Amino acid sequence: MKTKTNVSVDVLNRIHDSASVNYQTAVPIATPNADNIRDIGAVIMDSPNLQNEFLNTLINRIGKVVIKTRLFENPLKPFNKGILEYGETVEEVFVNLCAANQYDAAASENTVWKRVFPDVKSQFHVVNSEIFYKQSVGRRELEKAFLSAEGVYDLVEYIIQKMYVSANYDEFLVMKYIIAKAALDGTTAIYPVTAVTDEASARGLLKAAKLISNNFEILSTEYNTAGVYNSSAKEDQYLIIDNANDANLSVDCLAYMFGPTFAQNDAKKIRVDGFDKLDIPRLKAVLGLEEDPFNSTELAALGNIEGVLLDWAWFQIYYKLFETRFIENPENLYENTWLHAWKVYSRSIFENCVIFASGTNGVASVTLGEVPTVTHGVAGTATIDHEVTIAGLSPKGAERVIWSVTLGDGATGTATITQDGKLTWNDAFTADDTITVTVTSEIDPTKTDSATITVV
């Protein structure tokens, strides 16, 4: 393992090797010797041009590579798709299954030339985060770099680590925010499991994950937001769990789910600190929000998440710009350094994702709003409101309801209701006829509410 001194020497010589002829002529080769490094510092500090070239090369080309081993890396980084080279928009295109048709020789005479267009769906992911990080380096900080054999290493940490660690941490927060939104907005499948407290309950989580993992390999509309037919190969599946649950998993458990290769390299299991640990003040600043993104009830519900199984393509994260710039302030003798991190933060509506959650999650109740007054002999329409109350996390389809209308015995009129709650009745009703309106949760038929309208 390299010492700080060796790293400092390595940095200085890498800069020397990639520098201009003028720099190479003026600045000596570095050795692991404090006097040598002080001599290099004296030469560099005596020339503003050499100072600029030193800092420019350090910041833009050398420092990040050298300090990489000490950087905080975003655990969810494997889902980052890299640089978006052209434009600021990613169009994700999905072609759904073709319709199956029964062979009919007679009908084909009329349909053979009929066009059938593919069921093509698309989603656009745009650059939606333009963050920069700023760090100032004064003459004093630069001079300190050459006062000891470890000084250059410390300078690299001072300038680069702070900015790159900030960028990596913020990306991690936003990606956990995307998972949290998916768990709360009623677009993602929620699979119930027992809270993980020991290896036995951890095996229960993995048993559920193995079932869904196997299901992912079969075309299904159940596990993606768009409800298209899609599948996920084993090699594209990742299991995200928190550190506490990971501590309860043995190698045998992991081999049970993904096979011995997975258990050996741990490649497809990603650990996070917790799905409800979102550093709200920092997240607000990164997202540019004035209000907290989650209230206390929602944060408590996010604590129910035991794990997430998803396709690699579910996250749509791209860099549009990731580069450093610096400028000298000659009046006050310091350098300002910027790291610009412009990104696409999004998730696919076509790719598979299932959230495993303990506790109570789903529809708590469905409540009708105020119903209209119906007068005999007068036709009319009215839209009836309703409210779906969620307990815990919100499963896919939690907001969807089914409307129905029934007439009382002997009612003389007719009434219908659409699936957006628009009630229509004709003018044939007489006084005291009844119309009963019912709204029922689509995913939990036990949650229902109804109201009876008596015609006046």
Secondary structure as GFF3:
##gff-version 3
##sequence-region A 1 456
A	DSSP	alpha_helix	4	18	.	.	.	ID=ss1
A	DSSP	alpha_helix	21	26	.	.	.	ID=ss2
A	DSSP	alpha_helix	34	45	.	.	.	ID=ss3
A	DSSP	alpha_helix	48	57	.	.	.	ID=ss4
A	DSSP	pi_helix	58	62	.	.	.	ID=ss5
A	DSSP	alpha_helix	63	67	.	.	.	ID=ss6
A	DSSP	three_ten_helix	68	70	.	.	.	ID=ss7
A	DSSP	three_ten_helix	77	79	.	.	.	ID=ss8
A	DSSP	beta_strand	80	83	.	.	.	ID=ss9
A	DSSP	beta_strand	89	95	.	.	.	ID=ss10
A	DSSP	alpha_helix	105	111	.	.	.	ID=ss11
A	DSSP	beta_strand	120	138	.	.	.	ID=ss12
A	DSSP	alpha_helix	139	144	.	.	.	ID=ss13
A	DSSP	alpha_helix	151	156	.	.	.	ID=ss14
A	DSSP	pi_helix	157	161	.	.	.	ID=ss15
A	DSSP	alpha_helix	162	184	.	.	.	ID=ss16
A	DSSP	beta_strand	189	192	.	.	.	ID=ss17
A	DSSP	alpha_helix	199	216	.	.	.	ID=ss18
A	DSSP	three_ten_helix	234	236	.	.	.	ID=ss19
A	DSSP	beta_strand	237	242	.	.	.	ID=ss20
A	DSSP	alpha_helix	243	247	.	.	.	ID=ss21
A	DSSP	alpha_helix	251	258	.	.	.	ID=ss22
A	DSSP	alpha_helix	260	265	.	.	.	ID=ss23
A	DSSP	beta_strand	269	272	.	.	.	ID=ss24
A	DSSP	alpha_helix	280	287	.	.	.	ID=ss25
A	DSSP	alpha_helix	296	302	.	.	.	ID=ss26
A	DSSP	beta_strand	305	311	.	.	.	ID=ss27
A	DSSP	beta_strand	315	329	.	.	.	ID=ss28
A	DSSP	beta_strand	334	347	.	.	.	ID=ss29
A	DSSP	beta_strand	353	357	.	.	.	ID=ss30
A	DSSP	beta_strand	362	368	.	.	.	ID=ss31
A	DSSP	beta_strand	380	383	.	.	.	ID=ss32
A	DSSP	beta_strand	386	391	.	.	.	ID=ss33
A	DSSP	beta_strand	401	407	.	.	.	ID=ss34
A	DSSP	beta_strand	415	417	.	.	.	ID=ss35
A	DSSP	beta_strand	422	425	.	.	.	ID=ss36
A	DSSP	beta_strand	434	441	.	.	.	ID=ss37
A	DSSP	beta_strand	448	454	.	.	.	ID=ss38
###
